Amino acid sequence: MSSNSYAEEIQHHLVSRRRDVTVLALEETDSTNDEARDLAEKGFPEGTLVVAKRQRRGRGRMGRRWTSPEGGVFMSIVLRPPRHLPGLSALPLVVGYGVARALREEYDVPAMIKWPNDVLVRGRKIAGILCESALGQTNCWVVAGIGINATMTSQDFPQEIQGLATSLFLETGIPVSIPALIASVHDRVMQSYSAFLDRGFAALLPTILQISAYVGGSVTVSTPAGPLVGKMLGIDQEGLLLLELPNNDVRRIPAGDVSLRKS
């Protein structure tokens, strides 16, 4: 069931940013990405936004569960990039860049992008991105799912992640308007996505690297073939992680989880 007043409040903030988009606002859903996929398949335009106050089955990469209690931002944006657009695999980083920009520029929070699809503040996770796509001949779309810890306190997180996660409220100490935050993130993501379409990922890469976590640090990367240890040199023009191994070989890693090694 759609929450009309919630949608209207989000629309108000979007209009103030000159964003005229369709908003589907729900009290609860299994997954905003699933709702957005349905709209994308039905031909809804680029920029269409799905939000929910709660998710029953929120997920991250590789099917991992994303804790989705009330007090978080759960949103998905429909994108329609050209099917053969170069650098399309880097789109999660482009979306993460937009999220980080919103947090840095509007909330003065030192958000950092963590390859390939997280946003950290002071080493703790504040946001995650999940991009899902259908790149067919007739209906090409990407759904960019974004989850942000907005108003949570430490006690709102499961005990096992209390030292690993943070929220916008915990970082700023001030009340957070979730509709305003949603509009801010939508605006910055669409700005970053437009720059990506116009200029390519390579043009965004220097700025992305400036706010990328762990660059130059000693890291462990968990890959399907097993863990790799080395120095994170950065990210290449296709969005792959560049890892210098102890033997000085450099690996280009398309997928995995990166963590900072303790000294």
Stockholm file with secondary structure:
# STOCKHOLM 1.0

chainA/1-263         MSSNSYAEEIQHHLVSRRRDVTVLALEETDSTNDEARDLAEKGFPEGTLVVAKRQRRGRGRMGRRWTSPEGGVFMSIVLRPPRHLPGLSALPLVVGYGVARALREEYDVPAMIKWPNDVLVRGRKIAGILCESALGQTNCWVVAGIGINATMTSQDFPQEIQGLATSLFLETGIPVSIPALIASVHDRVMQSYSAFLDRGFAALLPTILQISAYVGGSVTVSTPAGPLVGKMLGIDQEGLLLLELPNNDVRRIPAGDVSLRKS
#=GR chainA/1-263 SS CBCHHHHHHHHHHHHHTTCCCCEEEEEEESCHHHHHHHHHHTTCCTTCEEEEEEESSCBCGGGCBCCCCTTEEEEEEEECCCTTCTTGGGHHHHHHHHHHHHHHHHHCCCEEEETTTEEEETTEEEEEEEEEEEECSSCEEEEEEEEEECSCCGGGSCGGGTTTBCCHHHHHCSCCCHHHHHHHHHHHHHHHHHHHHHHCHHHHHHHHHHTBTTTTSEEEEEETTEEEEEEEEEECTTSCEEEECTTSCEEEESSCEEEECCC
#=GC SS_cons         CBCHHHHHHHHHHHHHTTCCCCEEEEEEESCHHHHHHHHHHTTCCTTCEEEEEEESSCBCGGGCBCCCCTTEEEEEEEECCCTTCTTGGGHHHHHHHHHHHHHHHHHCCCEEEETTTEEEETTEEEEEEEEEEEECSSCEEEEEEEEEECSCCGGGSCGGGTTTBCCHHHHHCSCCCHHHHHHHHHHHHHHHHHHHHHHCHHHHHHHHHHTBTTTTSEEEEEETTEEEEEEEEEECTTSCEEEECTTSCEEEESSCEEEECCC
//
